[in-house]
């Protein structure tokens, strides 16, 4: 576009990305829960008046890839300038219920100049289990309070009745109030930054810059897909039960690359299941966006332009394109990881130098007792690649959170961490070794409930191009094995141990090294 050469686009991309990063800084500084404040289980993004994602902070892939659906859902509700909406309904723009999304229609002189959006995982939103990540849920309403896009702020006034209704349906209302206030502040920061940019550069130039930026990212994505050539490959993987039965849940994909376009056909994937590993199709789109983004150079801005060359085909009402009232709590965190593994496997089957599978799970651990809930995910091993070994003890795939500091956990909750260490030797062995998982051992100080939603306890993360598989994970209570998905009542002195999977290796050891 006239006036926007590659350098100008880079400057503009940096300007809008910094607004999203500032939103994230405001959010984490203001939050009360360790899950948002310390682990940074939240994401921020900016959208133009047409609902196109212009910029995002370097936050959670599964959040960011699905957030455009939230903005689209808000736009159908007739937002007015300055309105703030709250939602979590996975069938109306959400992902799973603990992820509360706040969207502000940015007011500029009485017109909507864009949207600032913040999605954050709250440690409880009600439902049948403390922490709202229940084991055994079979319908959405069992997982917590369901919020379609509702107007939280109108005409600059907070709807106290709506807020009171939300807080009356959660187990930790004070913490939720604080985290929601932090989200609102982050939205305001994004709106202020967007208005300041438009005032400094001129509204017309910013709008032209947004379109140029999207087109640029699309061109880079299309060019990379064309470099891959014509591809047609298949892959299959499985979830280790749905939380109701232990029966494997198959996921299948046929990947086609033609003329710079990526088509993903999930024919053969399981129909929706009774348990809560189902997910809305937005989560599958987020996984596809992440995999394509991982093939691009680091300097390619992440926005809706990258998603343009992607087409997704799914069977009707399947596990990755579920319909109401399917339960979805584990789908957002675990099924998203398996879709990512599936797509990388398809690339490897096509001869692309795709990395080996990482740990393939977020290792969801939720504690809840009298007046408190604690949720975290745990890092593990990253898969190795042709460029080098996989890092250890990191969040991989669709998660980009931090590990909760022991000091923060022990200060806030009646828990003690007896051991937190790298699980040496759990990464696969090969020309490039996979990363190692972690060992986390919790000692319970008072009676509480723990819920586990984990994967890769039976089927190991696979190596790539002849590399060895990573080790499976393990869940133990007082030394005795626990299933990958379960809910257990704990007594003071009980010890829960989580050993997370390692990543797969890349290349056989005997392979010669090429320059």
C-alpha positions in Angstrom: 0.0 0.0 0.0 1.2 3.5 -0.8 3.3 5.0 2.0 4.1 1.7 3.7 7.3 0.2 2.5 8.7 -2.8 4.5 10.4 -0.5 7.0 7.3 1.6 7.6 5.3 -1.6 8.1 7.8 -2.8 10.7 7.7 0.5 12.6 3.9 0.4 12.6 3.9 -3.3 13.7 6.2 -2.5 16.6 4.0 0.5 17.6 0.8 -1.5 17.8 2.5 -4.5 19.4 3.8 -2.3 22.2 0.3 -1.2 23.0 -0.7 -4.9 23.4 2.4 -5.5 25.6 1.5 -2.5 27.8 -2.0 -4.0 28.3 -0.3 -7.2 29.5 1.9 -5.2 31.9 -1.1 -3.4 33.4 -3.0 -6.7 33.8 -0.2 -8.6 35.6 0.6 -5.7 37.9 -3.0 -5.3 38.9 -4.1 -8.9 39.3 -4.6 -10.6 42.6 -4.4 -14.3 41.6 -1.0 -15.9 41.2 -2.3 -17.6 38.0 -2.5 -14.3 36.3 0.0 -12.2 38.2 2.8 -14.8 38.3 2.0 -17.4 35.7 0.7 -14.8 33.2 -2.2 -17.1 32.1 -3.7 -14.3 30.1 -3.6 -12.6 26.7 -4.1 -9.2 25.2 -4.8 -8.0 21.7 -5.9 -5.0 19.6 -8.5 -5.1 16.8 -9.6 -2.6 14.2 -13.2 -1.3 13.9 -14.0 -4.3 11.5 -12.9 -6.8 14.2 -9.6 -7.7 12.5 -6.8 -8.6 14.9 -4.0 -6.0 14.3 -1.6 -6.9 17.1 -1.2 -9.2 20.0 1.2 -9.5 22.9 3.5 -12.5 23.2 1.1 -14.3 25.4 -1.0 -17.6 25.1 -1.4 -19.1 21.6 -4.7 -20.9 22.4 -6.1 -17.6 23.7 -4.9 -15.4 20.9 -5.8 -17.6 18.0 -9.4 -17.9 19.3 -9.9 -14.3 20.5 -11.1 -13.0 17.1 -14.2 -15.1 17.6 -14.9 -13.2 20.9 -14.7 -9.8 19.1 -17.0 -11.0 16.4 -19.5 -12.2 19.0 -19.4 -8.8 20.7 -19.9 -7.0 17.4 -23.2 -8.8 16.9 -24.5 -7.4 20.1 -24.5 -3.8 18.9 -21.7 -2.3 21.0 -21.6 1.5 21.6 -18.4 3.5 21.9 -16.9 2.9 25.4 -18.9 -0.2 26.1 -17.1 -3.1 27.8 -18.4 -6.6 27.3 -17.7 -9.8 29.4 -18.0 -13.3 28.0 -16.8 -16.9 28.4 -19.4 -19.0 26.5 -17.4 -21.2 24.2 -20.2 -21.3 21.7 -20.4 -17.5 21.6 -16.7 -16.4 21.3 -15.2 -18.1 24.4 -12.8 -21.1 24.7 -13.6 -22.6 28.1 -15.4 -21.1 31.0 -12.5 -20.2 33.3 -11.2 -18.0 30.5 -13.1 -14.7 31.0 -12.8 -12.4 28.1 -13.3 -8.6 28.3 -13.7 -6.5 25.2 -13.8 -2.7 25.1 -15.2 -0.8 22.1 -12.7 2.0 21.9 -14.4 5.4 21.9 -12.9 8.1 19.7 -15.1 11.1 19.5 -18.3 9.1 19.8 -17.2 6.5 17.2 -15.8 3.0 17.6 -12.2 3.2 16.6 -11.4 -0.4 17.4 -11.5 -3.0 20.2 -9.2 -3.9 23.0 -9.5 -7.4 24.3 -8.1 -9.3 27.3 -8.6 -13.0 28.0 -7.6 -14.3 31.4 -7.9 -17.7 33.1 -9.7 -17.2 36.4 -9.0 -19.7 39.2 -12.7 -20.3 39.7 -16.0 -19.5 37.9 -18.3 -21.9 39.8 -19.4 -25.3 38.6 -19.3 -28.8 40.1 -15.6 -28.7 41.1 -13.3 -26.1 42.8 -11.3 -24.3 40.1 -13.9 -24.9 37.4 -11.7 -27.5 35.6 -13.8 -30.5 36.6 -13.2 -34.2 36.1 -16.2 -36.1 34.7 -18.3 -33.1 33.4 -20.7 -34.1 30.6 -22.4 -30.8 29.9 -21.3 -27.2 29.9 -23.3 -26.0 32.8 -21.5 -28.4 35.1 -18.3 -26.5 34.5 -19.3 -23.1 35.8 -21.2 -19.9 35.2 -21.8 -19.4 31.4 -21.7 -15.8 30.1 -22.6 -15.0 26.6 -21.4 -11.5 25.6 -23.0 -9.2 28.2 -22.5 -5.5 28.6 -20.5 -4.9 31.8 -20.0 -1.2 31.3 -22.4 1.0 29.4 -22.1 4.8 29.1 -19.1 4.7 31.4 -21.1 3.1 34.2 -20.2 -0.4 35.6 -23.3 -2.7 35.9 -23.0 -3.5 39.6 -25.9 -5.9 39.4 -24.2 -8.0 36.7 -20.9 -8.0 38.6 -22.7 -9.1 41.7 -24.4 -11.9 39.8 -21.0 -13.1 38.6 -19.4 -12.9 42.0 -22.3 -14.7 43.7 -21.5 -17.8 41.5 -17.8 -18.2 42.2 -16.0 -19.6 45.2 -13.5 -16.8 45.5 -15.4 -13.6 44.9 -12.8 -11.1 46.2 -10.0 -12.6 44.0 -12.3 -12.6 41.0 -13.3 -9.0 41.6 -9.7 -8.0 41.7 -8.8 -9.9 38.5 -11.8 -8.5 36.7 -10.8 -4.9 37.7 -7.3 -5.6 36.4 -8.7 -6.8 33.1 -10.8 -3.6 32.8 -7.7 -1.5 33.5 -5.8 -3.4 30.8 -8.6 -2.8 28.3 -8.5 0.9 29.2 -4.8 1.0 28.7 -5.2 -0.5 25.2 -7.9 1.9 24.3 -5.7 4.9 25.5 -2.7 3.6 23.5 -4.8 3.1 20.4 -6.3 6.6 20.6 -2.9 8.1 21.2 -1.4 6.4 18.1 -4.4 7.6 16.0 -4.0 11.1 17.3 -0.2 11.1 16.6 -0.3 9.5 13.2 -3.8 10.5 12.0 -6.7 8.1 11.9 -6.5 7.6 8.1 -2.9 6.6 8.2 -3.4 4.2 11.1 -6.3 2.5 9.3 -4.2 2.3 6.1 -1.3 1.0 8.2 -3.5 -1.7 9.7 -4.6 -2.9 6.3 -1.0 -2.8 5.0 0.2 -4.8 8.0 -2.4 -7.5 7.6 -1.6 -7.8 3.9 2.2 -8.0 4.6 1.7 -10.8 7.1 -0.5 -12.7 4.6 2.1 -12.3 1.9 4.8 -13.7 4.2 2.7 -16.6 5.2 1.7 -17.4 1.5 5.4 -17.2 0.5 6.4 -19.6 3.2 3.7 -22.1 2.2 4.8 -21.9 -1.4 8.3 -22.7 -0.3 7.0 -26.0 1.0 5.7 -26.9 -2.4 2.7 -29.1 -3.0 2.0 -31.3 0.1 -0.5 -33.9 0.8 0.0 -35.8 4.0 -2.0 -37.5 6.8 -1.5 -38.0 10.5 -3.3 -39.6 13.4 -3.1 -39.2 17.1 -5.3 -40.0 20.2 -6.5 -38.4 23.4 -6.2 -40.7 26.4 -9.8 -40.9 27.3 -12.4 -38.1 27.7 -12.7 -38.1 31.5 -15.7 -40.4 31.5 -14.1 -43.5 29.9 -10.5 -44.4 29.2 -11.3 -45.2 25.5 -8.9 -43.5 23.1 -10.3 -40.5 21.2 -8.9 -40.5 17.7 -8.0 -37.2 15.9 -7.1 -37.4 12.2 -6.0 -34.8 9.6 -5.3 -34.7 5.9 -3.0 -31.7 5.2 -2.8 -30.1 1.8 -0.6 -27.3 0.7 -1.4 -25.9 -2.8 -0.4 -22.5 -4.3 0.3 -20.9 -0.9 -2.8 -22.2 0.8 -3.1 -24.6 3.7 -6.1 -26.9 3.9 -6.7 -29.0 7.0 -9.4 -31.7 6.6 -10.2 -33.4 9.9 -12.4 -36.1 8.4 -12.2 -39.3 10.6 -11.8 -37.3 13.8 -14.0 -38.7 16.6 -17.5 -37.3 17.1 -18.0 -35.3 20.2 -17.6 -37.3 23.4 -19.4 -37.4 26.7 -16.5 -35.9 28.7 -15.0 -32.5 28.5 -12.2 -32.9 26.0 -14.5 -31.4 23.3 -13.6 -27.9 22.0 -15.1 -25.3 19.8 -13.7 -25.0 16.3 -12.0 -21.7 17.3 -9.5 -23.7 19.3 -8.7 -25.9 16.3 -8.2 -22.6 14.3 -5.9 -21.4 17.0 -3.8 -24.5 16.8 -3.5 -24.2 13.0 -2.5 -20.6 13.3 0.2 -21.5 15.9 1.7 -24.3 13.7 1.8 -22.0 10.6 3.3 -19.2 12.7 6.0 -21.6 13.9 7.1 -22.1 10.3 7.5 -18.3 9.7 10.5 -16.2 10.5 10.5 -14.4 13.9 10.1 -11.0 12.2 6.7 -11.8 10.7 4.0 -9.8 12.8 1.3 -12.0 14.2 -2.2 -10.9 13.2 -5.2 -11.9 11.3 -3.3 -11.8 8.0 -1.5 -15.0 8.9 -4.8 -16.8 9.2 -6.0 -15.9 5.7 -4.4 -18.7 3.8 -5.8 -21.4 6.2 -8.9 -23.4 5.5 -10.3 -25.8 8.1 -12.8 -28.6 7.3 -14.3 -30.6 10.2 -17.0 -33.2 10.4 -20.2 -32.0 11.9 -20.3 -31.9 15.7 -17.0 -33.7 16.1 -14.7 -33.4 19.2 -12.8 -30.4 17.8 -15.9 -28.6 16.5 -18.4 -29.4 19.3 -21.8 -28.0 19.7 -23.7 -26.8 22.8 -24.2 -28.3 25.4 -20.9 -30.2 25.2 -18.5 -29.8 28.1 -15.1 -28.3 27.0 -12.9 -27.5 30.0 -10.2 -29.9 29.0 -10.6 -29.3 25.3 -9.1 -25.8 25.4 -6.0 -27.0 27.3 -5.5 -30.6 26.3 -7.2 -31.2 22.9 -5.5 -28.0 21.6 -2.1 -29.5 22.4 -3.1 -32.7 20.6 -4.2 -30.9 17.5 -0.8 -29.1 17.5 1.0 -32.5 17.8 -1.2 -33.8 15.0 -0.3 -31.0 12.6 3.4 -31.2 13.3 3.3 -34.9 12.7 1.6 -34.3 9.3 4.3 -31.9 8.3 7.0 -34.4 9.3 5.2 -37.1 7.3 5.3 -34.8 4.3 9.1 -34.5 4.7 9.1 -31.0 6.2 11.8 -30.5 8.9 9.1 -30.1 11.6 10.1 -30.4 15.2 9.5 -33.5 17.3 6.5 -33.6 19.6 6.8 -31.7 22.8 5.2 -32.9 26.1 1.7 -32.5 24.5 -0.1 -31.6 27.6 -0.6 -28.6 29.9 -0.6 -30.8 33.0 -3.6 -29.0 34.6 -3.5 -29.2 38.4 -6.4 -27.6 40.4 -6.6 -27.5 44.2 -9.6 -26.2 46.1 -10.4 -26.0 49.8 -12.4 -23.8 52.2 -12.4 -20.3 50.7 -9.5 -20.9 48.3 -8.7 -22.3 44.8 -5.4 -22.7 43.1 -4.8 -23.6 39.5 -1.6 -24.0 37.5 -0.2 -25.8 34.5 3.2 -27.3 34.5 6.0 -27.1 31.9 7.7 -30.1 30.4 10.1 -31.1 27.6 10.0 -29.3 24.2 10.6 -31.4 21.1 14.0 -31.2 19.4 14.4 -29.8 15.9 17.0 -29.8 13.2 18.3 -26.6 14.7 19.1 -28.1 18.1 17.9 -29.9 21.3 14.5 -29.1 22.9 14.6 -26.9 26.0 13.6 -28.5 29.3 11.0 -27.5 31.9 9.1 -25.1 29.6 5.5 -24.7 28.5 5.1 -25.9 24.9 2.7 -25.7 22.1 -0.5 -23.8 22.9 0.7 -22.8 26.3 3.1 -19.9 26.9 2.7 -19.4 30.6 5.3 -19.4 33.3 5.7 -21.9 36.0 4.3 -20.7 39.4 7.1 -19.6 41.7 7.2 -21.8 44.8 7.3 -18.7 47.1 4.1 -17.3 45.6 2.3 -20.6 45.9 3.3 -21.3 49.5 2.5 -17.8 50.6 -1.0 -17.8 49.2 -2.2 -21.4 49.8 -2.0 -24.2 52.4 0.4 -26.1 50.2 4.1 -26.8 50.4 6.4 -27.9 47.6 8.7 -30.6 48.8 10.5 -30.9 45.5 10.6 -29.0 42.2 13.3 -30.2 39.8 14.1 -31.1 36.2 13.1 -34.7 35.5 16.5 -35.8 34.1 16.5 -38.3 31.3 12.9 -37.9 30.3 13.6 -36.3 27.0 14.0 -38.5 23.9 17.5 -39.4 22.7 18.6 -38.8 19.2 20.9 -36.6 17.0 19.2 -33.7 18.9 17.8 -34.7 22.3 14.3 -33.7 23.4 13.9 -31.5 26.5 13.3 -32.9 29.9 10.1 -32.6 31.9 9.8 -31.5 35.5 9.0 -33.1 38.8 6.7 -31.2 41.2 5.8 -32.6 44.6 3.1 -30.9 46.6 2.4 -31.5 50.3 -1.1 -30.7 51.4 -1.6 -28.8 54.7 -5.3 -28.9 55.0 -8.2 -30.9 53.6 -8.9 -30.1 50.0 -9.8 -31.4 46.6 -7.4 -31.9 43.7 -8.5 -32.2 40.0 -6.1 -33.4 37.4 -6.6 -33.0 33.6 -3.5 -34.4 32.0 -2.3 -36.2 28.9 0.7 -38.2 27.6 0.5 -40.6 30.5 0.1 -43.6 28.2 1.2 -42.6 24.7 4.6 -40.9 24.6 5.5 -37.7 22.7 7.0 -39.0 19.5 10.4 -38.2 18.1 10.8 -36.9 14.5 13.0 -38.2 11.6 14.2 -41.2 13.5 14.6 -39.6 17.0 13.5 -41.4 20.1 10.3 -40.7 22.0 10.0 -38.7 25.1 9.0 -40.3 28.4 5.4 -40.3 29.4 4.3 -38.4 32.4 3.1 -39.8 35.8 0.6 -38.7 38.5 1.2 -40.1 42.0 -0.6 -39.8 45.3 1.5 -40.9 48.2 3.5 -42.9 45.7 0.5 -44.7 44.1 -0.3 -44.1 40.5 -3.3 -41.9 39.6 -5.1 -41.8 36.3 -4.4 -39.0 33.8 -7.8 -37.4 34.6 -9.3 -37.7 38.0 -10.6 -35.9 41.1 -9.3 -36.9 44.6 -10.1 -35.8 48.1 -6.8 -35.0 50.0 -6.1 -35.0 53.7 -3.4 -33.0 55.6 0.0 -34.6 54.9 -0.9 -36.2 51.6 1.7 -35.8 48.9 0.8 -35.3 45.2 3.6 -35.8 42.7 3.4 -34.7 39.1 6.1 -35.9 36.6 5.6 -34.2 33.3 6.5 -35.7 29.9 9.7 -35.1 28.1 10.0 -34.0 24.5 10.8 -36.2 21.5 14.2 -36.2 19.9 15.1 -35.2 16.3 17.1 -37.5 14.0 18.7 -40.9 14.7 21.9 -40.9 16.6 23.6 -42.7 13.8 22.7 -40.1 11.1 25.6 -38.2 9.7 25.6 -34.5 10.3 25.2 -32.2 7.3 26.1 -28.6 7.2 
